[in-house]
Amino acid sequence: MALPELIYAPIEGGTIHRYEIIGGKRKFLRFIGCYLGQCNFYKSIDDATDYIKSLQNIQKDP
């Protein structure tokens, strides 16, 4: 099993990794969006990016 590959690290913080998950006879490509220790899997890089941006906005607003 391969390790997650870093594909994006915005200046504002957070990371997005690409990760292949093997399920039965198929491989599934997923993206992991992480910000300040909170990580989630997503089917698209756009969804992972939106997740990071939403967490960044929460941190900016007291």
Backbone hydrogen bonds in HBPLUS format (Angstrom, degrees):
<---DONOR---> <-ACCEPTOR-->    atom                        ^
c    i                          cat <-CA-CA->   ^        H-A-AA   ^      H-
h    n   atom  resd res      DA  || num        DHA   H-A  angle D-A-AA Bond
n    s   type  num  typ     dist DA aas  dist angle  dist       angle   num
A0005-GLU N   A0018-ARG O   2.85 MM  13  5.14 164.8  1.87 151.1 155.0     1
A0018-ARG N   A0005-GLU O   2.76 MM  13  5.14 158.6  1.81 146.1 148.7     2
A0007-ILE N   A0016-ILE O   2.93 MM   9  5.93 175.3  1.94 158.4 159.0     3
A0008-TYR N   A0016-ILE O   3.27 MM   8  5.12 144.9  2.41 147.7 144.4     4
A0016-ILE N   A0008-TYR O   2.83 MM   8  5.12 142.7  1.97 157.5 158.1     5
A0013-GLY N   A0010-PRO O   3.10 MM   3  5.52 161.1  2.14 111.9 117.9     6
A0015-THR N   A0034-CYS O   2.90 MM  19  5.31 151.1  1.99 145.0 152.1     7
A0034-CYS N   A0015-THR O   2.92 MM  19  5.31 167.4  1.93 158.7 160.5     8
A0017-HIS N   A0032-ILE O   2.97 MM  15  5.10 154.9  2.03 138.8 146.5     9
A0032-ILE N   A0017-HIS O   2.83 MM  15  5.10 159.6  1.87 145.2 152.2    10
A0019-TYR N   A0030-ARG O   2.84 MM  11  5.28 155.8  1.90 163.6 161.9    11
A0030-ARG N   A0019-TYR O   2.85 MM  11  5.28 167.2  1.86 157.1 161.5    12
A0021-ILE N   A0028-PHE O   2.76 MM   7  5.03 167.5  1.77 152.0 155.7    13
A0028-PHE N   A0021-ILE O   2.68 MM   7  5.03 164.1  1.70 151.7 157.6    14
A0023-GLY N   A0026-ARG O   2.90 MM   3  5.45 163.2  1.93 153.2 158.8    15
A0026-ARG N   A0023-GLY O   3.23 MM   3  5.45 165.8  2.25 124.8 125.1    16
A0031-PHE N   A0042-TYR O   2.79 MM  11  5.07 165.8  1.81 151.2 155.3    17
A0042-TYR N   A0031-PHE O   2.67 MM  11  5.07 141.3  1.81 148.3 160.6    18
A0033-GLY N   A0040-ASN O   2.96 MM   7  5.54 156.1  2.01 163.4 164.8    19
A0040-ASN N   A0033-GLY O   3.04 MM   7  5.54 146.5  2.16 143.3 153.2    20
A0035-TYR N   A0038-GLN O   3.00 MM   3  5.35 149.5  2.10 135.9 144.6    21
A0038-GLN N   A0035-TYR O   3.08 MM   3  5.35 165.3  2.10 114.7 119.1    22
A0048-ALA N   A0044-SER O   3.28 MM   4  6.62 157.4  2.34 144.2 150.0    23
A0049-THR N   A0045-ILE O   2.91 MM   4  6.11 154.5  1.97 147.4 154.5    24
A0050-ASP N   A0046-ASP O   2.95 MM   4  6.17 158.8  1.99 147.3 152.8    25
A0051-TYR N   A0047-ASP O   3.03 MM   4  6.23 150.0  2.13 143.1 150.9    26
A0052-ILE N   A0048-ALA O   3.13 MM   4  6.43 159.6  2.17 148.2 152.3    27
A0053-LYS N   A0049-THR O   2.99 MM   4  6.24 164.5  2.01 153.2 157.7    28
A0054-SER N   A0050-ASP O   2.93 MM   4  6.10 152.8  2.00 145.8 153.0    29
A0055-LEU N   A0051-TYR O   3.09 MM   4  6.37 155.2  2.16 148.8 154.8    30
A0056-GLN N   A0052-ILE O   2.92 MM   4  6.18 151.1  2.00 149.5 158.2    31
A0057-ASN N   A0053-LYS O   3.01 MM   4  6.23 153.8  2.08 146.3 152.5    32
A0058-ILE N   A0054-SER O   3.13 MM   4  6.38 146.9  2.25 139.8 148.3    33
A0059-GLN N   A0055-LEU O   3.12 MM   4  6.36 153.7  2.19 144.4 150.5    34
A0060-LYS N   A0056-GLN O   3.11 MM   4  6.39 142.3  2.26 142.4 152.4    35
A0061-ASP N   A0057-ASN O   3.17 MM   4  6.36 152.9  2.25 146.4 152.0    36
